[in-house]
Every structure is written in structure tokens, then in C-alpha cells.
Amino acid sequence: MNWRLFVGAALLLSACSSTVPHNTGVYLLVDTSGSYNRQVSKAEQIILFALSRLQPLDSFAVARIDTASFSEKNIIAKATFDDRPSTANQQKRAFASRVQKFVDESKAASYTDITGGLLQAIEFLNEKKPGRKEILIFSDMKEELDKGYVRNMPLDFKGFEVVALNVTKLRSDNFDPREYLSRLEAWRVKVEKGGGRWRVVNDLDRLDGLL
């Protein structure tokens, strides 16, 4: 009797574990504000890298950071890749084409609503319910909000990894490096306080640790 109970419990646990998703969801935010808009072409390198690494049933979205980023309208391209290789390849080619159009036509925004973009990323990935959730931020990480925008709120990053990419130094950072360091530290604290994991990758030739 005990043996039967043991086998039954083992089968139940096995059935439960098999329902845990193993796919990945990636949301890439691309800063288009001010002078950083000149860096947008570099983001394409990261996007093409991600497309080459993502697998069937993985989800990917790319969105712009501009004056008001908490909006579906900011999403440039999005897809959940089919489990059929031929269809997935078609999806990836279409995705890359939309990104290329965005890079060619991108115009500098007046403000930088990073928090709004993060809120949109969290909402998007939580709806997809992937096994792994990763938010990539291609930005100098300096947030500048237009008058009337409220972003002073806690963010729930539980289950998320947030990676800041290509965090360029501003002119003022050269005069006082503490500004650069404190900017990154403030974002690290915000992400970790929300239960997420944080890291910075500035060498775009070393992306193997991503995804």
C-alpha cells in the first residue's frame, strides 16, 4: 500500500513539473531620446543576436523609449515564435524587417520615460507567462520626464532579470563620474527592491551571457 502511494505521489509530482514553462520572454527597450538616438543602429546588433538565439515558443518584443513609453503604440515589433522552423524563420525575417525600418526612420524624442517602458515590459511579459523573463534596456539610463508624468512608484520585478546595455557616459559624467555610478546604482536598487536581478553589459561584442 505504501509503495502504491509512493508511486502515485511520484507520478503526480512528475505531471505537475511537466507543466512548468521552459520558454523565454524577452522585451528590449530602445532609448530614442536626445543624442542617444544616434546609438539606435547599435541596438539592431542586439536584436539580430536575440533573434538568432530565441527558440520555438519564445516571445520577443522591441519597443522605443520616448516621452511617454507606457503604451502599446511604443512596441515596434513583437512575436511568439512558432514551433515549426520554417514558420519561425519567416517570423524572424519579418521581425528584423520591422526593426530595420524603425532604425532607418527613428527620430530623437524630447524626454526619456524609462519607467513607463519598464511598466509596459512587465505587463507584456506577465501576460505571455514564459518560464524566464528578461528585460533589456538599451539606454544611457538617465530618465527625464515631461511635466505631468508620474512615475514615482514601486515596480514588481519578481521573476525578472533586467539588463542595462550600452550605458554610455554623458558629458556631465566626464566631469563627475559619481553621476554615472549613482545613476546605475539607483536603478540597481530599484530593480532589486522590486525582487528582480540586475546587471550591466556595456561591451556589445560580449553578448554570449544574454538569453
BELKADA-V718798 format. One record per residue. N is the residue number from 1. OMEGA is omega in whole degrees, -180 to 180 (999 if undefined). D_FIRST is the distance of its C-alpha to the first C-alpha in Angstrom with 2 decimals. Layout:
n	omega	d_first
N	OMEGA	D_FIRST
N	OMEGA	D_FIRST
This chain:
n	omega	d_first
1	179	0.00
2	180	3.79
3	179	5.34
4	177	5.14
5	180	6.33
6	-180	8.66
7	179	9.99
8	179	10.60
9	180	12.38
10	179	14.29
11	179	15.47
12	179	16.56
13	179	18.47
14	180	20.01
15	180	21.20
16	-177	22.69
17	-178	24.45
18	-180	25.96
19	179	27.85
20	-178	29.74
21	179	33.31
22	-180	34.88
23	-177	38.40
24	173	41.42
25	-178	43.92
26	177	47.38
27	-178	50.25
28	176	53.62
29	-178	56.37
30	-180	59.90
31	178	62.66
32	-175	65.85
33	172	67.90
34	-177	71.30
35	-179	71.95
36	178	68.27
37	179	68.60
38	-180	70.36
39	-171	67.06
40	-179	65.30
41	177	65.94
42	180	63.84
43	-180	60.86
44	177	60.98
45	-180	60.06
46	-179	56.85
47	179	56.04
48	176	56.56
49	-180	54.41
50	180	51.58
51	-180	51.95
52	-176	51.65
53	-176	48.41
54	-171	46.51
55	175	43.92
56	180	42.78
57	172	41.41
58	178	43.09
59	-178	45.51
60	175	48.97
61	175	51.77
62	-179	55.19
63	179	57.23
64	168	60.55
65	176	61.23
66	-175	64.44
67	-179	65.96
68	-169	63.12
69	-179	59.89
70	-175	57.33
71	174	57.76
72	-179	56.29
73	-179	59.89
74	180	59.63
75	-178	57.02
76	-180	58.90
77	177	56.15
78	-180	52.43
79	165	49.85
80	-167	46.18
81	-177	46.26
82	178	45.07
83	174	42.51
84	-175	45.21
85	-178	47.45
86	179	50.67
87	179	50.15
88	179	49.11
89	176	52.28
90	178	54.38
91	-178	52.87
92	178	53.66
93	178	57.22
94	179	57.81
95	-179	56.38
96	180	58.72
97	178	61.64
98	179	61.16
99	179	60.97
100	178	64.14
101	178	65.95
102	-180	64.88
103	-178	66.13
104	-173	69.43
105	-174	70.06
106	177	68.63
107	-176	71.01
108	176	70.95
109	-177	69.54
110	-176	71.28
111	-173	68.23
112	-179	64.79
113	-179	61.92
114	-178	59.09
115	177	56.91
116	177	57.23
117	178	56.14
118	177	53.09
119	179	52.16
120	179	52.47
121	179	50.37
122	-180	47.54
123	-179	47.62
124	-176	47.69
125	177	44.80
126	177	42.59
127	180	43.12
128	178	42.15
129	177	38.91
130	178	38.85
131	179	36.47
132	-178	39.51
133	-177	42.64
134	175	45.95
135	177	49.37
136	-179	52.40
137	179	55.74
138	-169	58.91
139	171	61.40
140	174	63.61
141	175	61.34
142	-178	64.33
143	176	63.64
144	-175	66.73
145	174	66.32
146	-180	68.89
147	176	70.12
148	-180	67.81
149	-178	64.52
150	-179	61.92
151	-179	59.23
152	-176	58.68
153	176	55.00
154	178	51.67
155	-179	49.71
156	-179	45.92
157	-179	45.22
158	-179	41.51
159	-178	39.95
160	165	43.46
161	-180	45.48
162	-176	49.22
163	175	51.67
164	-175	55.43
165	173	57.42
166	-179	61.08
167	-177	61.93
168	179	65.66
169	178	67.94
170	180	70.37
171	-180	74.04
172	179	73.59
173	179	70.77
174	177	73.32
175	-179	75.43
176	-178	72.54
177	179	69.27
178	178	67.60
179	179	67.54
180	-178	65.43
181	-179	63.04
182	178	62.71
183	178	62.09
184	-180	59.12
185	180	57.86
186	178	58.01
187	178	55.88
188	-179	53.37
189	-178	53.03
190	-179	52.69
191	-177	49.91
192	176	47.94
193	178	48.46
194	176	46.87
195	-179	43.77
196	176	44.81
197	-174	45.76
198	170	49.45
199	-178	51.50
200	176	54.93
201	-179	55.91
202	180	59.68
203	-176	60.01
204	174	59.50
205	-178	59.66
206	-178	56.36
207	-175	53.89
208	-180	51.13
209	180	49.06
210	174	48.96
211	999	46.21
